[in-house]
Amino acid sequence: MKKTIVGSVGIFFITACVHWVDSNAKPEQFKEQLTGEHAVLANCVTHKLQSDGRSIMRPLQFRNRQYSDIEASEIHAYDTRYLQNAIATYAPSNPDAIFIYAHTDPEIQSSAQRKDNDKTAYAFALLLQKIDGHTVQASLRGDSFIGNMAWKILQSCVAAGHEP
């Protein structure tokens, strides 16, 4: 009986360790070629995400970043509940909070800075990279539920002719 318990506990820990190794990786949800210019699409998506009134979107803050050296734009949705040094007074989960809307202007960064953006907990990351003058490669990784909403917003920006 003692061997059975020790064996079961050992199997439990090995299984837990195997699953823990990949638990921080964000799986890619979507990848597709779309018509449009990366910066214009990113601005449209960011505008629509910030104006989305659904309660599931309330704790999210969006960052629109442009990487001119690789001709790409990336939108990160950061969950303020998991950000370090977040002050509860301004947290969207606090009903008395004063929500501070982030600016919609894109942040200009180099591709070398891109890896630092993934160190913070995020709900999704949408990368729009230029293929040619009128086509982009869009890829979305992260949470499947919120990422699916962002992907639908991207599709609506493409269908609407890229205007917010």
Residue pairs with C-beta under 8 A, 6 or more apart in sequence:
26 118
26 122
26 124
26 125
26 141
26 142
27 141
27 142
28 139
28 140
28 141
29 124
29 140
29 141
29 142
29 144
29 147
29 148
29 151
30 138
30 139
30 140
30 147
30 151
31 137
31 138
31 139
31 140
32 137
32 138
32 139
33 131
33 135
33 136
33 137
33 138
34 41
34 128
34 135
34 136
34 138
34 154
34 158
35 134
35 135
35 136
35 158
36 134
36 135
36 136
36 157
36 158
36 162
37 130
37 134
37 136
37 162
38 66
38 71
38 72
38 73
38 128
38 129
38 130
38 136
39 66
39 73
39 106
40 162
41 73
41 128
41 136
41 138
41 154
41 157
41 158
41 162
42 64
42 66
42 73
42 74
42 75
42 106
42 126
42 128
43 64
43 104
43 106
43 164
44 157
44 160
44 162
44 163
44 164
45 75
45 126
45 150
45 153
45 154
45 157
46 62
46 64
46 75
46 104
46 106
47 104
47 164
48 153
48 156
48 157
48 164
49 57
49 60
49 62
49 75
49 77
49 150
49 153
50 62
50 101
50 102
50 104
52 149
52 153
54 149
56 145
56 146
56 149
57 146
57 149
58 92
58 93
58 99
59 79
59 80
59 81
59 91
59 92
59 93
60 77
60 78
60 79
60 80
60 123
60 146
61 77
61 78
61 80
61 102
62 75
62 76
62 77
62 78
62 102
63 75
63 76
63 78
63 102
63 107
63 117
64 73
64 74
64 75
64 104
64 105
64 106
64 107
65 73
65 74
65 75
65 76
65 106
65 107
65 108
65 109
65 114
65 117
66 72
66 73
66 106
66 107
66 108
66 109
67 73
67 74
67 109
67 110
67 111
67 114
68 108
68 110
69 110
69 111
70 111
70 129
71 129
71 130
72 111
72 127
72 128
72 129
72 130
73 106
73 127
73 128
74 114
74 117
74 125
74 126
74 127
74 128
75 125
75 126
75 128
75 150
76 117
76 120
76 122
76 124
76 125
77 122
77 123
77 124
77 125
77 142
77 146
77 150
78 120
78 121
78 122
78 123
79 121
79 122
79 123
80 86
80 91
80 92
80 93
81 91
81 93
82 121
83 120
83 121
84 120
88 94
89 97
89 98
90 97
90 98
90 99
90 100
91 97
92 99
109 117
117 125
118 125
122 142
123 142
123 143
123 146
123 147
124 140
124 141
124 142
124 143
124 146
124 147
124 150
125 140
125 141
125 142
126 138
126 139
126 140
126 147
126 150
126 151
126 154
127 137
127 138
127 139
127 140
128 136
128 137
128 138
129 136
129 137
129 139
130 136
131 137
138 154
140 147
140 150
140 151
140 154
141 147
157 163
157 164
